[in-house]
Amino acid sequence: MEYLRLLEVAMAQSFNAVVITTASLDLPGPEIVYVNTAMTRMSGYTREELLGATPRLLQGPRTDRDMLDRLRKALHAGEPFDAITVNYRKDGAPYDVEWNLSPVRNETGAITHFVSIQRDITASVEDQRQRLLLSSAIEMSSDSVVITDATGNIEYVNQAFERYTGYTRDAVIGQNPRLLQSGHHSAQFYRNMWDTLTSGDTFRDTFLDQTRDGAHRYVEQTISPIKDEQGRIVRYVSVGKDITQRLKHEQELKRIASTDMLTGLVNRMSFDQRLEKEIERTRRYERPLSLIMIDIDHFKPINDEHGHDVGDQVLGDFARVLSANLRTTDICARWGGEEFMVLAPETEFSQAVQLAEKLRLAIVDVIFPVVGKVTASFGVVEVGPNELATRVVKRADQALYQAKAEGRNRVMAS
């Protein structure tokens, strides 16, 4: 008797819901003869409301009908049964339930009752649904997602990562993201990244990655550390947006805005900005800087005699001759009309004069289509201490005017 009393107490206090029914399979079906407190709490019905009722009381629109068919077959066969389905509380609210049912037999082996152990798994099912939803969203995201362990080894990548890098997830799982390094970033860049992450903060920057086929892609990336309940970093999650095309578009717009469309050289507005910067730099570091102003001789008669199309062709060819005879550090611009500028950093006055003479001779040697020989005049100056850009340009213009006044096709220095 003590054993039975203890068993009854255990069932009554069980965390899981317990339901005992008769074994009658004729309509209306098995009748509930026992429920514990967990069952009343889970279903919202009182013990009195459940006793004498059938389990159909708990069924509703979302209860799995195929599962009920399988249940009936198991009951008729006297076999245990387990399933997950949706039941309904007294107030009509659905809940997910995991349950198993076992037949109870007497001494002769006849089934006298069925015992069902039930567990409300609504929270875990909803959690699983949320995880599946999140997983689906991550998979369908256009942004690259990478999850690594605490040491930085890859545990997960999404489809966007595969698309933009060319690597399959099977090829990168267990690898370190450094396989994407292009060599563009300095060691200090990565030290700053790890210092930020290991301190528990999020790191954001633009990475230049190298894809599997060797192409370079710009990725706007956010890397966040994930911590456990004790505050220890256990993973890193990286979300990256491929901004290669956007940057190329921005760079192209910037190039167009700073380029003379006829000659391909730097335009006047951009040159003025570069001149200011170079003057500031030469003032700060006390380095030499020279300016050469160039004007094509007798250009108006070319336009008048041959037309503006030929004149434009001369300007384009003239610009190509200049560019071909300058150093990579020199800045060449179309100043306006048939006037050009050359800014020569790290170049003293005498060196600038030699450079201008080299350009003059290079132009003389060229036979321009339609017009034949073309010459140019040059004005050369070196930027003085604390000299403003407007003053430098004015002095170069005066030297150029003197070259023209003395017969053109010559270099004059001031």
Secondary structure, DSSP 8 states (H G I E B T S, - for coil): -HHHHHHHHHHHT-SSEEEEEE---STT---EEEE-HHHHHHH---HHHHTTS-GGGG--TTS-HHHHHHHHHHHHHT--EEEEEEEE-TTS-EEEEEEEEEEEE-TTS-EEEEEEEEEE-HHHHHHHHHHHHHHHHHHH-SSEEEEEETTS-EEEE-HHHHHHH---HHHHTTS-GGGGB-S-S-HHHHHHHHHHHHTT--EEEEEEEE-TTS-EEEEEEEEEEEE-TTS-EEEEEEEEEE-HHHHHHHHHHHHHHHB-TTT-SB-HHHHHHHHHHHHHHHHHHT--EEEEEEEETTHHHHHHHH-HHHHHHHHHHHHHHHHHTS-TT-EEEEEETTEEEEEEET--HHHHHHHHHHHHHHHHT-EETTTEE--EEEEEEE--TT--HHHHHHHHHHHHHHHHHTTSSSEEE-
